[in-house]
């Protein structure tokens, strides 16, 4: 589908998720252009912008149009060097564990996880590869059976930053407190009110109301549902100077490390959400959507 906004042309990646936006320079975004971009973001959840020549300041300025930037806890809590507003993607032949190589949402361990992320890739592997997959978590919830959907509405889950760090072999010292938080398993999207499945393997430790075995089995079933349902997915093939903006509340992403020993490089900023995730409440069965 091709949509013509006044300030750009937009081409869907799939009917369910993602779109490429043609004809904008993210270093120069007027108020009118921003209003149209915000509408496209709301509808498509993942927006791809090609051929952007951005300084770090311009990258941040564009992201700040959507809200203040979030500081990354690896820099503020663990003392990793560098600008705390920037999450560096630097993968090369020396990398042991590539970042984001699993379905996840960024920093769901935070009491207020980010609204969105904007990743700007400046170096792609010369032989190709390094694509990123995205999955629509509104569709993930909607495509579960009714009894499972109903049961999930009553549940909350514990998200732990320590679980994520373990996967990278990082062990914080006792003084280095890393974020952890409880969130509803099904959240209401703050803008659309739609129910969103909000668990992810790197951060979600346990569903609080279930026994350990029940929780592990339930989470495994949900992760498999996300992985195998290709109709939830879209795939972004990066080129140098591509920026992708995604709705971190409503989509998962998965970076593919299929280019070893070549390099891939870029910088990500995350945008703060206004409030903690709220449970989706559906008092009327199929009907209206409620927010707590
Ligand atoms: C991430 O934000 O998890 C990394 C995504 C990517 O490198 O494509």
Boltz pocket constraint, residues with backbone or C-beta under 6 A from the ligand:
constraints:
  - pocket:
      binder: B
      contacts: [[A, 89], [A, 99], [A, 100], [A, 106], [A, 117], [A, 119], [A, 130], [A, 131], [A, 132], [A, 253], [A, 254], [A, 255], [A, 256], [A, 268]]
      max_distance: 6.0
